[in-house]
Structure formats: C-alpha cells, structure tokens
Amino acid sequence: MIVSRIILKNWRNFESADATLSERMFLVGPNAAGKSNFLDAFKFLRDLALPGGGLKKAIADRGGVPQIRCLSARKENDIGVTVELKETDAEKFTWKYSIGIKLRERGKREPYLIHERVWRNGEAKPFISRPETEDDKRDPKRLTQTYLEQISANEKFREVSNFFQEIKYLHLVPQLIKYPEAFRGEKLSGDPYGLDFLASVAATTPKTRDPRLRKISEALTLAVPQLGELTYKPDETFGIPHLEATFKHWRPGAGKQQENQFSDGTLRLIGLLWSLLSGDSLLLLEEPELSLHTGIVSQLAPLIHRLQRGKNGKRQVILSTHSESLLSDRSIDPKEVLMLIPGKDGSTSVKPAFRDEEIAALLAGGMNIAEAVMPKTNAKNANQLLFPF
C-alpha cells in the first residue's frame, strides 16, 4: 500500500493542504516553506501508532499543541491530519484514517481528540467515528488516547496501525556515526538521524546483511575513487559494530578504513542505499543530495526508482530537495513534484507542478523539471542577500 492522499488542517505551516501522492514524490520550495513539516505529518502518524508512543507523547515530542498548530489559524484552530491508503493500481482507497486534535481550554490543558474516524474500501461512511460512541461520551478522559495506539481497540483496522508503525525517515548525520559517544542522550523515535545506524546493521541477519552490503559496495566502487570492498566487522573485544572498507593504495594492507574515517558523503550514500534496500514501508528522505557530488546526485532519481521495487509491489518514497541536479532527470513526471509556496499570512500552500500552466508550457517546450520548477520556488529576495553586508 501507499499513502495516496494527505489532507492537513492547521498543521504547522499548513492552514489547509490537500495533496495527491504517488509512489515517488519530490517536495520543493524555499527554505522554511515547510518541507520538513510536511514530512513530519507522516512521522506523527507513525508516532501515534508505535508501542510506547501515542497521542500524548507524539504531541509532547513536538513541543505541544501550540507549537504544532498553524500560526495563521483563526476561527477554527483544531489540528487535523487525514490520509488515504490504497494499493498502487487501485481506484478507491483501501483505508482512510482521520484525526482531529485540540487543547483543553480549562483545567489540565492537555490535547484531546475532537474526532477519530476510519473508513475502508472506498466507503463514504466511516465505520469508526469518535467521539460518537457511548463510552467516549461517558468518560471524556478516553479522548486523550486514539484507538490507533490501543491494541484492544484497533483490531478492525490494525493493518493501518501496522502501516504507520513501519514508516521510515532518514536524515543521516555523519558525525553521529563517527562519534556516537559524544551524542548519547534521550533517543528520538525512529532514530531519524542515524545514531543507531550501525546497530541496525548489526541487528540484521548475516543472510540479509552481507548480500546487501555487497550491493552497496558495488555501487560505492563506481562513486568513490579507490574504494574496494565494504564489509561489516564488529570490534573483536567489545563487539561494537563497525563498517570497514578497503581502499586501493600503493602500500599493501594500508588501505583499510572504518566508518569514523569515511567522508561525510560516503556515509550518507551508504545510509541512503541501506534504507532503500531495507523493507517495503513508506520511506521519507530529507535532502539526500547533501555532501554528494552533483554527478552522483543526478543519478539519485533513477536509482530510487529502480530500488523501489519490493516484495509487496512498489515502495513509496517521499523526499525533499533543493537540488537542480537531482530534479534534472527526464524520467521525473510533473505529477511527482509538489511545490510548497509560502503565503503572506505565514501559511504555506501545496501546488502540484503539473497544475501550473507556465510549468506545463516550459516542459512542453523541452525543459526538464528542474529548469521549469526551481525558479518558481526561489525565495523572492534571494538576489538581495549580499545587500546587508
């Protein structure tokens, strides 16, 4: 399944947004337009469903309702996230899940549900609708928890809960892998920045891990000069997981390096390839072009397309980018590109590239997506950046 549609209401930058999604999506827009916040809506659903997560923790981890609610929200200040899930080639959704949240105005100011609804098989009427149940009316405290997070309550739509739990997000920070001891503290849900990346490699069975590393190694030899073989090699004394690569060198035996000696770009590329080869769940990527040479970046779109195919069909990948090189690939369909456009009131609108008449004309004239779209997403006053200095 994929997320075929997402509707946001008063979610961070987005006072109102409704976007249709396909298997591969590219988010583009100026800095602070809300690309990370758009991706965070999917992570929020994951955090609701995770064991040990739930509504209260998911909101607390984001600083509370006031930090999540759109600043331009006026009369209706509730927060809403709605998604439709469907099989890749299906016309109607298999599942639809919607949640609405508010902050109690009196007493203990805690977040609560103003609605939680679930639909199935394209039906117009939800088969679960809260708080219309008698139990919810009798005990308002129940509205501080979603059915999504309760095993006893989500039996009829557990497929949705399982789907959300499997959502993956990656914005790998190389320094966390090189110097993990310097960043130990409270762990973030889903390990978004790769602090435990090597531990996840170690936890993968050798039957899966070794062939996967061989594939990554083959790709790296084409992208990283002098690199030979990438292998998993734990510390023999303490069992600490390590990655080791051989580099061609004029001195025999002198070319072995571990992850703390890898370049930032090499580590980010390893993390990207590992994530693309791991599982069939929705994968969220934030600026995968960082630290990579433009020659490699220009191949990321077709690479993602090739590695999307999994056991259960085509895996969905949604990524944010500022890179013209990444978007220059001719295989990118304008229906795969969402432009995030900041408004004067602080709210961001979401516009599919294919619905822009000017972009359609430029593409028809022979331009690629990068040439047609990126000028539309530039900050209006970026050319005046030098003036204050």
KEKE-3310 file (N, C-alpha, C; in steps of 0.2 Angstrom, whole numbers, plus 5000, padded with zeros to 4 digits):
npx = (5004:5001:5002:4990:4984:4985:4978:4979:4976:4978:4991:5006:5015:5004:4989:4979:4979:4979:4984:4988:4996:5010:5019:5032:5038:5043:5047:5048:5054:5056:5068:5062:5049:5041:5044:5050:5041:5030:5034:5034:5021:5018:5027:5022:5010:5015:5021:5010:5006:5016:5022:5023:5022:5009:4996:4998:5012:5017:5013:5019:5032:5034:5033:5021:5003:5002:5014:5013:5001:4995:5001:4993:4981:4964:4948:4944:4953:4958:4968:4971:4974:4973:4973:4974:4975:4980:4981:4993:4988:4975:4958:4950:4952:4959:4960:4955:4961:4958:4961:4957:4963:4963:4967:4963:4954:4951:4955:4966:4977:4977:4980:4967:4955:4945:4940:4941:4942:4938:4938:4934:4938:4934:4922:4909:4904:4911:4917:4921:4919:4923:4920:4908:4904:4896:4904:4914:4907:4903:4915:4926:4940:4944:4946:4959:4967:4970:4962:4970:4982:4979:4979:4968:4958:4960:4958:4950:4955:4969:4979:4981:4987:4999:5004:5007:5017:5028:5033:5047:5060:5074:5087:5102:5115:5132:5141:5136:5137:5151:5156:5148:5148:5148:5136:5126:5111:5094:5085:5078:5062:5062:5075:5080:5091:5102:5109:5110:5113:5123:5120:5108:5112:5120:5110:5104:5101:5115:5112:5104:5111:5124:5123:5117:5126:5136:5130:5129:5142:5147:5140:5146:5160:5159:5156:5165:5181:5195:5189:5187:5181:5166:5163:5155:5161:5163:5170:5182:5185:5175:5163:5158:5148:5155:5158:5169:5180:5190:5203:5211:5228:5245:5253:5253:5240:5238:5226:5214:5199:5189:5172:5173:5183:5178:5172:5160:5151:5152:5147:5134:5129:5130:5121:5109:5108:5107:5095:5086:5086:5081:5067:5049:5041:5034:5046:5054:5064:5076:5083:5093:5103:5114:5131:5135:5143:5138:5137:5134:5122:5114:5110:5102:5087:5083:5090:5083:5070:5073:5076:5065:5056:5049:5045:5031:5026:5028:5038:5034:5042:5045:5053:5062:5070:5083:5090:5095:5101:5097:5084:5084:5083:5076:5066:5057:5041:5029:5018:5024:5029:5028:5025:5030:5023:5026:5014:5008:5003:5009:5006:5008:5005:5001:5006:5003:5015:5011:4999:5002:5001:5011:5023:5019:5019:5033:5039:5033:5040:5052:5060:5068:5061:5068:5073:5061:5054:5061:5065:5053:5052:5061:5067:5060:5068:5080:5091:5095:5103:5116:5116:5114:5127)
npy = (4994:5012:5029:5038:5050:5065:5076:5091:5101:5116:5112:5114:5124:5123:5129:5124:5110:5099:5085:5074:5059:5049:5034:5039:5054:5071:5085:5102:5119:5135:5139:5136:5134:5123:5110:5100:5100:5095:5082:5078:5076:5063:5056:5059:5052:5039:5040:5040:5027:5019:5007:5012:5025:5035:5048:5058:5058:5059:5072:5079:5077:5086:5098:5102:5107:5121:5123:5115:5119:5129:5145:5154:5150:5154:5156:5142:5132:5119:5105:5095:5079:5069:5054:5044:5027:5016:5002:5001:5001:5003:5010:5015:5020:5009:5010:5024:5036:5048:5061:5073:5086:5095:5108:5107:5120:5123:5118:5104:5107:5098:5089:5083:5072:5078:5072:5055:5045:5031:5024:5011:5002:5012:5017:5028:5032:5032:5018:5018:5031:5043:5056:5049:5037:5029:5026:5035:5047:5045:5045:5057:5057:5046:5052:5057:5047:5038:5026:5021:5018:5008:4992:4984:4991:4993:4982:4980:4988:4986:4984:4997:5003:4995:4998:5012:5011:5006:5016:5024:5036:5046:5056:5056:5060:5062:5064:5058:5045:5044:5048:5043:5042:5055:5060:5054:5052:5056:5045:5048:5045:5032:5034:5045:5052:5043:5039:5026:5019:5009:5000:4995:4989:4979:4972:4966:4950:4940:4933:4942:4954:4953:4951:4963:4973:4969:4973:4987:4990:4987:4998:5009:5008:5013:5026:5031:5035:5024:5015:4999:4986:4984:4980:4972:4973:4969:4975:4965:4964:4971:4970:4980:4987:4989:4997:4992:4997:4993:5002:5005:5006:5011:5006:4990:4983:4994:5001:5000:5006:5012:5017:5030:5036:5038:5048:5062:5062:5048:5041:5046:5041:5028:5026:5030:5021:5009:5011:5011:4999:4992:4984:4987:4998:5015:5027:5041:5054:5067:5079:5071:5074:5080:5083:5075:5073:5082:5074:5061:5065:5068:5055:5050:5050:5041:5030:5028:5025:5013:5005:5005:4994:4981:4966:4967:4974:4991:5001:5016:5032:5047:5063:5077:5091:5102:5102:5105:5097:5084:5085:5085:5074:5066:5057:5060:5064:5077:5076:5070:5080:5091:5108:5119:5133:5148:5159:5176:5177:5168:5155:5140:5135:5120:5115:5105:5102:5099:5106:5119:5131:5138:5130:5118:5123:5126:5113:5107:5113:5108:5109:5102:5096:5102:5114:5120:5121:5125:5139:5144:5141:5149:5159:5175:5187:5183:5186:5198:5195:5199:5212:5217:5217)
npz = (5000:4998:5003:4997:4997:5006:5019:5026:5041:5048:5052:5057:5046:5037:5034:5027:5017:5003:4996:4982:4981:4974:4970:4970:4976:4975:4985:4984:4987:4994:5008:5024:5020:5023:5021:5029:5039:5032:5029:5042:5046:5042:5050:5062:5062:5063:5075:5083:5082:5086:5098:5115:5111:5106:5107:5117:5119:5106:5103:5114:5111:5101:5106:5110:5108:5104:5097:5086:5080:5066:5064:5057:5059:5063:5066:5066:5076:5077:5075:5061:5053:5039:5030:5015:5011:4999:4987:4975:4961:4963:4961:4972:4989:5001:5014:5025:5036:5049:5060:5072:5083:5098:5111:5128:5135:5148:5166:5167:5154:5141:5126:5116:5107:5095:5085:5078:5065:5054:5038:5026:5011:5001:5005:5009:5022:5038:5047:5060:5071:5081:5094:5095:5101:5115:5126:5125:5127:5140:5147:5146:5147:5139:5127:5126:5121:5106:5096:5088:5094:5103:5106:5109:5104:5090:5082:5071:5061:5061:5051:5047:5058:5058:5046:5048:5059:5052:5045:5038:5042:5036:5039:5038:5049:5047:5058:5069:5067:5066:5079:5090:5104:5109:5108:5115:5123:5127:5116:5100:5093:5081:5077:5068:5063:5062:5073:5079:5068:5064:5074:5069:5057:5062:5069:5059:5050:5045:5033:5026:5028:5023:5008:5005:5009:5000:4988:4990:4991:4978:4971:4978:4973:4961:4963:4973:4973:4972:4981:4988:4994:5005:5021:5035:5051:5067:5083:5090:5103:5111:5104:5097:5084:5067:5051:5038:5025:5011:5003:4988:4987:4986:4996:5002:5011:5018:5016:5023:5031:5044:5049:5055:5048:5036:5022:5024:5013:5009:5020:5020:5008:5009:5020:5013:5003:5010:5017:5006:5002:5012:5017:5014:5017:5018:5014:5020:5015:5018:5009:5001:4994:5000:5004:4993:4977:4962:4951:4956:4963:4952:4948:4957:4957:4946:4952:4964:4959:4953:4964:4972:4970:4978:4988:4990:4980:4973:4982:4992:4991:4998:4996:5001:4993:4987:4976:4960:4951:4955:4952:4938:4930:4917:4918:4928:4932:4931:4939:4950:4958:4971:4974:4987:4993:5001:5009:5012:5024:5032:5030:5021:5005:4995:4979:4965:4953:4940:4938:4936:4924:4917:4920:4914:4900:4899:4901:4890:4880:4880:4892:4907:4923:4933:4927:4924:4936:4948:4947:4951:4964:4971:4984:4985:4987:4987:4978:4984:4995:4998:5001:5014:5019)
capx = (5000:5005:4998:4988:4982:4985:4975:4982:4972:4982:4997:5012:5015:4999:4982:4975:4983:4976:4989:4988:5003:5011:5025:5039:5036:5048:5045:5052:5051:5062:5069:5056:5042:5038:5046:5051:5035:5025:5036:5033:5014:5019:5031:5017:5005:5020:5022:5004:5004:5021:5022:5026:5020:5003:4994:5001:5019:5018:5012:5024:5039:5034:5033:5014:4999:5003:5020:5011:4996:4997:5001:4988:4974:4960:4942:4945:4960:4959:4973:4969:4978:4969:4977:4971:4980:4977:4985:4996:4984:4968:4955:4947:4956:4958:4959:4956:4961:4957:4962:4957:4965:4963:4970:4958:4954:4951:4958:4973:4977:4980:4977:4962:4953:4939:4937:4945:4937:4941:4934:4938:4936:4931:4915:4908:4903:4916:4914:4923:4919:4923:4918:4901:4902:4893:4910:4918:4903:4903:4921:4930:4947:4946:4948:4966:4970:4967:4961:4976:4988:4977:4978:4962:4953:4962:4958:4947:4959:4976:4983:4983:4992:5005:5007:5010:5022:5033:5036:5054:5063:5081:5091:5108:5120:5138:5145:5133:5140:5158:5157:5142:5149:5148:5129:5122:5106:5087:5084:5072:5058:5063:5082:5079:5097:5107:5114:5110:5113:5127:5117:5103:5116:5122:5104:5101:5104:5120:5110:5102:5116:5130:5122:5115:5132:5139:5127:5131:5149:5147:5138:5151:5166:5158:5155:5170:5188:5199:5186:5187:5175:5163:5160:5153:5166:5162:5176:5183:5185:5169:5158:5155:5148:5159:5159:5176:5181:5197:5204:5217:5233:5251:5256:5249:5237:5237:5220:5208:5197:5182:5167:5175:5187:5174:5169:5153:5147:5152:5142:5127:5127:5129:5114:5103:5107:5104:5087:5082:5086:5078:5060:5044:5037:5035:5052:5054:5071:5076:5088:5098:5109:5119:5138:5136:5144:5132:5137:5130:5115:5110:5108:5098:5080:5083:5092:5077:5065:5075:5076:5058:5053:5050:5041:5024:5025:5032:5038:5034:5047:5044:5059:5063:5076:5084:5095:5093:5104:5093:5077:5086:5082:5070:5060:5053:5034:5027:5014:5028:5033:5024:5029:5027:5023:5024:5010:5010:5000:5013:5004:5011:5001:5004:5003:5007:5019:5008:4994:5004:5001:5018:5027:5017:5022:5040:5040:5031:5045:5059:5064:5066:5058:5072:5073:5054:5051:5066:5064:5047:5052:5066:5065:5059:5073:5087:5096:5097:5106:5123:5115:5115:5134)
capy = (5000:5018:5034:5041:5057:5068:5082:5094:5107:5119:5108:5118:5129:5122:5130:5120:5107:5093:5083:5068:5056:5043:5030:5043:5061:5076:5091:5108:5125:5139:5137:5137:5134:5118:5103:5095:5099:5091:5075:5077:5074:5056:5054:5060:5046:5034:5040:5039:5020:5015:5005:5017:5031:5038:5055:5062:5058:5062:5080:5082:5077:5091:5104:5104:5109:5127:5123:5111:5122:5134:5152:5158:5148:5159:5154:5135:5131:5112:5102:5089:5075:5064:5051:5038:5022:5011:4998:5005:5002:5003:5016:5018:5019:5003:5013:5031:5037:5055:5063:5080:5087:5102:5108:5109:5127:5123:5113:5102:5109:5093:5088:5078:5071:5081:5066:5050:5041:5026:5021:5006:5000:5017:5018:5035:5032:5029:5013:5020:5038:5046:5053:5047:5031:5030:5026:5042:5052:5044:5046:5061:5055:5042:5056:5058:5042:5036:5019:5018:5016:5003:4985:4981:4995:4994:4976:4980:4992:4985:4985:5004:5004:4992:5003:5018:5009:5004:5022:5026:5043:5046:5062:5054:5065:5058:5064:5054:5038:5044:5050:5041:5043:5062:5062:5050:5055:5053:5043:5050:5040:5030:5035:5049:5055:5038:5037:5019:5016:5004:4995:4992:4985:4973:4968:4962:4944:4939:4931:4948:4960:4953:4952:4970:4976:4968:4978:4994:4990:4988:5005:5013:5007:5017:5033:5033:5033:5019:5011:4992:4982:4987:4974:4973:4970:4971:4975:4958:4964:4974:4968:4986:4986:4994:4996:4993:4997:4993:5007:5004:5010:5009:5002:4984:4982:5001:5005:4999:5012:5011:5022:5036:5039:5039:5055:5063:5059:5041:5038:5047:5037:5021:5026:5030:5014:5004:5012:5010:4991:4989:4984:4990:5003:5021:5030:5048:5056:5074:5082:5066:5076:5083:5080:5071:5076:5083:5068:5056:5067:5067:5048:5048:5049:5034:5025:5027:5022:5006:5001:5005:4988:4976:4960:4969:4980:4997:5005:5023:5036:5054:5066:5084:5093:5109:5101:5105:5091:5078:5085:5086:5068:5067:5052:5063:5066:5083:5074:5068:5085:5096:5114:5122:5140:5152:5165:5182:5176:5163:5149:5138:5131:5115:5115:5100:5105:5098:5110:5125:5131:5140:5125:5114:5125:5125:5106:5105:5116:5104:5110:5097:5098:5107:5120:5123:5121:5128:5146:5146:5140:5153:5165:5181:5192:5179:5190:5204:5193:5202:5220:5220:5216)
capz = (5000:4998:5005:4990:4998:5013:5020:5033:5043:5054:5054:5057:5041:5033:5037:5023:5011:5001:4991:4980:4981:4970:4973:4971:4976:4977:4988:4983:4990:4998:5015:5029:5017:5027:5018:5034:5042:5028:5031:5049:5047:5042:5056:5068:5062:5065:5082:5087:5082:5089:5105:5119:5108:5107:5106:5122:5118:5100:5104:5118:5107:5096:5109:5112:5103:5101:5093:5080:5076:5061:5066:5054:5061:5066:5069:5068:5077:5078:5070:5058:5048:5036:5025:5012:5009:4994:4983:4969:4955:4964:4960:4978:4995:5005:5021:5026:5043:5050:5067:5074:5089:5101:5118:5133:5137:5156:5169:5164:5147:5138:5120:5116:5101:5093:5081:5075:5060:5050:5033:5022:5004:4997:5008:5011:5029:5042:5052:5067:5072:5088:5100:5095:5105:5122:5131:5124:5130:5147:5150:5141:5148:5134:5121:5126:5118:5100:5095:5084:5098:5108:5103:5111:5100:5083:5079:5065:5057:5063:5046:5046:5063:5056:5041:5051:5063:5048:5041:5040:5040:5036:5038:5042:5051:5048:5064:5074:5066:5068:5086:5094:5111:5110:5107:5119:5127:5125:5109:5096:5090:5074:5075:5062:5061:5061:5079:5080:5061:5064:5077:5065:5053:5066:5071:5053:5050:5040:5027:5023:5029:5019:5001:5005:5009:4993:4983:4992:4989:4971:4969:4980:4969:4955:4965:4977:4970:4975:4986:4986:4997:5011:5025:5042:5055:5074:5087:5092:5110:5114:5100:5094:5077:5063:5044:5036:5018:5009:4998:4984:4989:4984:5001:5003:5018:5021:5014:5027:5035:5047:5047:5058:5043:5029:5021:5025:5008:5008:5025:5018:5002:5012:5023:5009:4999:5015:5018:5000:5001:5018:5018:5009:5020:5016:5016:5020:5014:5018:5006:5001:4990:5005:5004:4987:4971:4958:4947:4960:4964:4946:4947:4963:4955:4943:4957:4969:4955:4952:4971:4975:4969:4984:4988:4990:4975:4973:4988:4991:4993:4998:4998:5000:4989:4984:4971:4952:4948:4957:4948:4931:4927:4912:4920:4933:4930:4935:4944:4956:4961:4974:4976:4993:4991:5007:5008:5015:5031:5036:5029:5015:5000:4991:4972:4961:4947:4933:4938:4934:4917:4915:4920:4908:4894:4899:4900:4883:4876:4881:4898:4912:4929:4937:4924:4924:4943:4953:4948:4954:4971:4974:4988:4980:4988:4987:4975:4988:5001:4999:5002:5021:5021)
cpx = (5004:5000:4996:4986:4983:4982:4977:4977:4976:4988:5003:5012:5008:4992:4978:4979:4980:4981:4988:4995:5004:5017:5031:5036:5042:5045:5050:5049:5057:5063:5064:5050:5038:5039:5047:5045:5030:5027:5034:5026:5014:5022:5026:5012:5009:5020:5016:5003:5010:5020:5026:5025:5013:5002:4998:5008:5021:5018:5017:5031:5040:5033:5026:5010:5000:5009:5018:5006:4998:4996:4995:4981:4970:4954:4942:4952:4962:4964:4970:4974:4974:4973:4973:4976:4976:4983:4987:4991:4977:4965:4952:4952:4954:4956:4959:4956:4961:4957:4961:4959:4964:4966:4964:4959:4954:4954:4965:4973:4981:4977:4972:4959:4946:4935:4943:4940:4941:4936:4938:4934:4932:4924:4915:4907:4908:4913:4916:4923:4918:4923:4910:4899:4900:4899:4913:4914:4903:4909:4926:4937:4949:4948:4955:4970:4967:4966:4967:4981:4986:4975:4971:4956:4954:4961:4955:4951:4967:4981:4985:4988:4999:5008:5011:5017:5029:5036:5043:5056:5070:5083:5098:5113:5127:5141:5142:5136:5147:5160:5151:5142:5148:5141:5124:5117:5099:5087:5078:5069:5060:5071:5083:5086:5103:5111:5115:5110:5117:5124:5112:5106:5118:5116:5101:5105:5109:5118:5107:5107:5121:5129:5120:5121:5136:5136:5129:5138:5150:5145:5144:5158:5165:5157:5161:5177:5192:5196:5185:5180:5173:5161:5158:5158:5166:5169:5176:5183:5178:5163:5154:5154:5152:5158:5166:5176:5188:5197:5211:5222:5240:5255:5251:5247:5236:5231:5214:5206:5190:5178:5169:5180:5184:5172:5162:5148:5146:5147:5135:5124:5126:5122:5108:5102:5104:5097:5083:5081:5083:5070:5056:5040:5039:5042:5052:5062:5071:5083:5094:5104:5115:5125:5139:5138:5138:5132:5133:5123:5111:5107:5103:5090:5079:5085:5086:5071:5067:5074:5070:5055:5054:5045:5034:5022:5030:5032:5038:5039:5045:5050:5058:5069:5077:5089:5092:5096:5100:5086:5078:5084:5075:5064:5055:5046:5032:5022:5017:5031:5027:5028:5025:5029:5021:5019:5012:5008:5004:5011:5007:5005:5005:5001:5007:5009:5015:5002:4996:5005:5008:5023:5026:5020:5029:5042:5039:5036:5052:5063:5063:5063:5062:5072:5066:5052:5055:5065:5058:5047:5058:5063:5065:5065:5080:5093:5099:5101:5113:5122:5116:5123:5138)
cpy = (5006:5023:5038:5048:5059:5075:5085:5100:5110:5115:5112:5124:5129:5123:5126:5117:5101:5091:5076:5065:5050:5039:5034:5050:5066:5083:5097:5114:5129:5136:5140:5137:5128:5111:5098:5094:5095:5084:5073:5074:5066:5053:5054:5054:5040:5034:5039:5031:5016:5013:5009:5024:5034:5045:5059:5063:5061:5070:5083:5082:5083:5098:5106:5106:5116:5128:5119:5115:5128:5141:5156:5156:5153:5156:5146:5133:5124:5110:5096:5086:5069:5061:5045:5033:5017:5007:5002:5006:5002:5010:5019:5016:5012:5005:5021:5032:5045:5056:5070:5081:5094:5102:5110:5116:5128:5117:5111:5103:5103:5092:5082:5078:5074:5076:5061:5046:5037:5024:5015:5005:5006:5019:5026:5037:5029:5023:5013:5028:5040:5053:5052:5041:5033:5030:5032:5047:5052:5046:5050:5060:5050:5045:5058:5053:5040:5029:5016:5015:5011:4997:4982:4985:4995:4987:4976:4984:4992:4986:4992:5006:5001:4996:5009:5017:5008:5010:5023:5033:5043:5053:5061:5059:5061:5058:5060:5047:5038:5045:5049:5043:5050:5064:5058:5054:5052:5051:5046:5044:5038:5031:5039:5051:5050:5037:5030:5015:5009:4998:4991:4987:4978:4969:4964:4956:4944:4937:4937:4953:4959:4954:4960:4974:4975:4973:4985:4995:4991:4995:5010:5013:5012:5024:5036:5031:5029:5014:5004:4988:4984:4981:4976:4969:4973:4971:4968:4958:4966:4972:4974:4986:4992:4992:4997:4993:4997:4998:5005:5009:5007:5005:4996:4984:4989:5004:5003:5005:5010:5017:5029:5040:5040:5046:5056:5060:5052:5038:5040:5043:5030:5021:5026:5024:5009:5005:5010:5002:4988:4990:4987:4995:5010:5024:5037:5050:5064:5076:5076:5068:5079:5079:5076:5076:5076:5077:5062:5058:5067:5060:5046:5046:5042:5029:5023:5023:5014:5002:5002:4998:4983:4970:4962:4974:4985:5001:5013:5027:5043:5058:5074:5086:5100:5108:5101:5099:5085:5079:5086:5080:5068:5062:5055:5066:5072:5081:5071:5073:5090:5102:5117:5129:5144:5158:5170:5181:5171:5156:5147:5134:5126:5114:5110:5104:5105:5103:5117:5126:5133:5134:5120:5116:5125:5118:5104:5108:5113:5105:5103:5100:5103:5114:5124:5125:5126:5135:5148:5145:5144:5158:5171:5186:5189:5183:5196:5202:5196:5210:5221:5220:5221)
cpz = (5000:5001:4999:4991:5005:5013:5026:5034:5049:5056:5052:5051:5037:5036:5033:5017:5010:4995:4989:4979:4977:4973:4974:4971:4978:4979:4987:4985:4993:5005:5019:5026:5020:5024:5024:5038:5039:5029:5038:5051:5047:5048:5062:5068:5064:5073:5086:5087:5085:5096:5110:5117:5111:5107:5111:5120:5111:5100:5108:5115:5102:5099:5112:5107:5100:5097:5086:5076:5072:5064:5063:5055:5065:5069:5071:5069:5079:5073:5067:5053:5045:5030:5022:5010:5004:4990:4977:4963:4956:4963:4967:4984:4998:5012:5021:5034:5044:5058:5067:5081:5092:5108:5122:5135:5145:5159:5167:5157:5144:5131:5120:5109:5100:5088:5079:5071:5056:5045:5030:5015:5000:5000:5010:5018:5033:5046:5059:5067:5079:5088:5100:5099:5112:5127:5131:5128:5137:5150:5145:5142:5142:5128:5121:5123:5111:5100:5092:5088:5103:5104:5104:5106:5093:5079:5072:5059:5058:5057:5045:5052:5061:5051:5044:5055:5059:5044:5043:5038:5041:5034:5041:5043:5052:5055:5070:5074:5068:5075:5090:5101:5113:5110:5110:5123:5126:5118:5106:5093:5082:5072:5069:5059:5061:5067:5080:5073:5061:5068:5073:5060:5056:5068:5065:5052:5044:5033:5023:5023:5023:5011:5000:5005:5003:4988:4984:4990:4982:4968:4972:4976:4963:4957:4969:4975:4975:4980:4983:4988:5004:5015:5032:5046:5063:5078:5090:5100:5114:5110:5097:5087:5073:5056:5042:5028:5017:5003:4994:4985:4987:4989:5002:5010:5021:5020:5017:5031:5038:5046:5050:5053:5036:5028:5023:5020:5007:5013:5023:5013:5005:5016:5019:5005:5004:5016:5012:4999:5007:5018:5013:5011:5017:5019:5015:5020:5014:5015:5005:4997:4994:5005:4998:4981:4966:4953:4950:4961:4958:4944:4952:4961:4952:4948:4962:4965:4954:4959:4974:4975:4975:4983:4987:4985:4975:4979:4987:4994:4992:5000:4997:4997:4987:4978:4964:4949:4949:4952:4940:4927:4923:4914:4925:4930:4934:4940:4950:4960:4964:4976:4982:4993:4998:5005:5013:5023:5035:5034:5022:5011:4997:4984:4968:4955:4941:4933:4937:4927:4914:4915:4915:4902:4893:4897:4892:4878:4876:4887:4902:4918:4933:4934:4924:4931:4948:4953:4951:4962:4975:4979:4984:4981:4989:4984:4979:4994:5003:5002:5009:5023:5016)
residu = (MET:ILE:VAL:SER:ARG:ILE:ILE:LEU:LYS:ASN:TRP:ARG:ASN:PHE:GLU:SER:ALA:ASP:ALA:THR:LEU:SER:GLU:ARG:MET:PHE:LEU:VAL:GLY:PRO:ASN:ALA:ALA:GLY:LYS:SER:ASN:PHE:LEU:ASP:ALA:PHE:LYS:PHE:LEU:ARG:ASP:LEU:ALA:LEU:PRO:GLY:GLY:GLY:LEU:LYS:LYS:ALA:ILE:ALA:ASP:ARG:GLY:GLY:VAL:PRO:GLN:ILE:ARG:CYS:LEU:SER:ALA:ARG:LYS:GLU:ASN:ASP:ILE:GLY:VAL:THR:VAL:GLU:LEU:LYS:GLU:THR:ASP:ALA:GLU:LYS:PHE:THR:TRP:LYS:TYR:SER:ILE:GLY:ILE:LYS:LEU:ARG:GLU:ARG:GLY:LYS:ARG:GLU:PRO:TYR:LEU:ILE:HIS:GLU:ARG:VAL:TRP:ARG:ASN:GLY:GLU:ALA:LYS:PRO:PHE:ILE:SER:ARG:PRO:GLU:THR:GLU:ASP:ASP:LYS:ARG:ASP:PRO:LYS:ARG:LEU:THR:GLN:THR:TYR:LEU:GLU:GLN:ILE:SER:ALA:ASN:GLU:LYS:PHE:ARG:GLU:VAL:SER:ASN:PHE:PHE:GLN:GLU:ILE:LYS:TYR:LEU:HIS:LEU:VAL:PRO:GLN:LEU:ILE:LYS:TYR:PRO:GLU:ALA:PHE:ARG:GLY:GLU:LYS:LEU:SER:GLY:ASP:PRO:TYR:GLY:LEU:ASP:PHE:LEU:ALA:SER:VAL:ALA:ALA:THR:THR:PRO:LYS:THR:ARG:ASP:PRO:ARG:LEU:ARG:LYS:ILE:SER:GLU:ALA:LEU:THR:LEU:ALA:VAL:PRO:GLN:LEU:GLY:GLU:LEU:THR:TYR:LYS:PRO:ASP:GLU:THR:PHE:GLY:ILE:PRO:HIS:LEU:GLU:ALA:THR:PHE:LYS:HIS:TRP:ARG:PRO:GLY:ALA:GLY:LYS:GLN:GLN:GLU:ASN:GLN:PHE:SER:ASP:GLY:THR:LEU:ARG:LEU:ILE:GLY:LEU:LEU:TRP:SER:LEU:LEU:SER:GLY:ASP:SER:LEU:LEU:LEU:LEU:GLU:GLU:PRO:GLU:LEU:SER:LEU:HIS:THR:GLY:ILE:VAL:SER:GLN:LEU:ALA:PRO:LEU:ILE:HIS:ARG:LEU:GLN:ARG:GLY:LYS:ASN:GLY:LYS:ARG:GLN:VAL:ILE:LEU:SER:THR:HIS:SER:GLU:SER:LEU:LEU:SER:ASP:ARG:SER:ILE:ASP:PRO:LYS:GLU:VAL:LEU:MET:LEU:ILE:PRO:GLY:LYS:ASP:GLY:SER:THR:SER:VAL:LYS:PRO:ALA:PHE:ARG:ASP:GLU:GLU:ILE:ALA:ALA:LEU:LEU:ALA:GLY:GLY:MET:ASN:ILE:ALA:GLU:ALA:VAL:MET:PRO:LYS:THR:ASN:ALA:LYS:ASN:ALA:ASN:GLN:LEU:LEU:PHE:PRO:PHE)
# end
